[in-house]
Amino acid sequence: MRAKAALTATAALALVSLAACGSGDGAEAGSGGTVTVFAAASLTEAFTEIGERFEAEHEGVQVEFNFAGSSDLAAQITEGAPADVFASADQPNMDKVVEAGAAAEPDTFAINQLVIAVPAGNPDGVTGLADLAGLDFAACAEEVPCGAAAQTAIDASGTDLTPVTYEADVKSTLQKLTLGEVDAALVYRTDAQAADDEVDAVEFPESAGAVNAYPIAALEDAPNPNLAAEFAAYVLADDTRAVLEAAGFQRP
């Protein structure tokens, strides 16, 4: 009797263990995981939509974004901040990450161009950079891609222009205009388009010489390397590029 009882108990324990293992494997497989994407501030609207699409097509997966100036993001990554993917608004900041051994073989997925954002209706009649003389205008700080592009364009114009404020990223720069703190702002076409109810975008020829390429890379120490590679590839897909183009980005 004791032998039979011991055998029964052992069998029951084995069944419980198998059930527990099966339950654990199922939960792990269904959990999906999280992919953390460090992305340039100018990608906020487009990448938010892309992230929602990625989640819808990958059951159980969550996409978490850290949007900021590319120079700040590059510094965070090289200092060891945990991230899976980096999408920069220029090549130099991506190069810093590659040179630090934090990424390899980035791919360019979009390009972006500057415009002069002015209040809706363009009350000051701005038609080009020369018209900013005498106006208060905002630009990004020069270490940020949109700031470097703005300075390149100003230098090419031959005008002696100085912004009244330098902002940490393109969103902060545009906000100075929408809050009425400046008369104009040098921002990306995509950001002006996203705020088209509040601002008008004035194209100017010097911006053609200050176009920024946007590279993306899965990071070498990604906490979730499989999802990192999948998300980077997803951004490069034709269907996803259509989202970027609708936001005002151009194909490289």
Phi, psi and omega in degrees: 000315181297321179296318180295319180295319180296319179296318179297316180296319180296318179296318180297318179297320180296319179295319178299316181297317179296319179297319180296317179297317180297318179297318181295315180298319181296318181296320181294316182294325183275350186288335176077296180107180182238136174247123183259121185245120173268117187225146178304145184303327181292348179268003189308304185293312183295315182288331176298316177293318179298319178298320179295321178293319180298316179297319181295331182265354181229094186303132177082359182266140174242138176251122178248131183250146168237101181263129180193182174296142184301324180294321177294318180295317179300319179295318179298317182294314182292340177270002173103010178297134181289121179206156180258324186223144174236126175239110185260156177270005175200166180284320182304320180287328173294321179301323179299320181289319178295315181296332178279358180080014183268350179206159178217146174052060174291157178239138177278127184245347182196164170229158184218154186225150181280151168224167171264114177273131180228162178301150180308132183094349177049063186299334180267002177062040181288128177239348180189182183299323182301332181285352177280347177299127181089352177255152172275120179226156182250152175214163175287156173299148187295336179284348177269142184309317181292332177286320177297319179294320180297317180293322177300316180293318179297317179299320181292334182282342182075010180269156178256081185245138176226122177299152176277345178208142175247124186253161186289334178203175187291328179295317178295324180295313179294325180298327177302324179285313184293337176275356179080017182274344177222167180272339183200168179209139175270109185223173177287151176305320183297322181287322176296321179295322180293336181248033190295344176286338185252337185226160169251151179251124179255117177284147177216143191297328183295342180292338180295336178266008181225043181280137180256131174269141183250107176264154177228147179209143167284138186275148185297323181257032181303130176300330179232079188298325180294313178293326178300312179296320180295318182293316179300317178293325180297320180295330182276351182289153183300317181299322181286323178298332176297324176296316179296319180293323177296332178277355179107357176285158176246157176287144178290000000 
